[in-house]
Amino acid sequence: MAYAKVCAPYHTWAVRTAVSAGMCALPTRDQLLMKLNETDDSAEREMRRYIDASLPIIEYIDKLYISRSITLDW
């Protein structure tokens, strides 16, 4: 699981436990699509639309960080 590799090492036991419990409460992909009244195709279209709309915002934030010499320690 990505969380365990990336974030968990920086979280306390309480946060890791809460995240684990929260993950168990998430619906499966099929359950989520059904609840959202979406199909694979319609969900993909909406995700692509969201990505396209997000790109200018991500680029703006990236330029803002660069202009202020802010780096991320990843």
C-alpha positions, 0 to 999 in steps of 0.5 A: 500500500502506498500509504505504508511506504510514503506517509506511515513512517512519518505518522504516529501510531494513532494516526497510522491506526486511524488511517488503517481504519479509514481505509477499511471503511472505503468502498470498492471501486465498483461500489463507489461507481454505483453510488455515484451513478457512474460507469467506467467510461463516464468516470474516466471522462469526469476524471480527465475533465478534472485533470484538465481543469487542475493543470493551470492551478498546478502550474501556477502553484509550481511557478509560485514555489519556484519564484520564491525558491521554495523546495520540497524535501521529498 
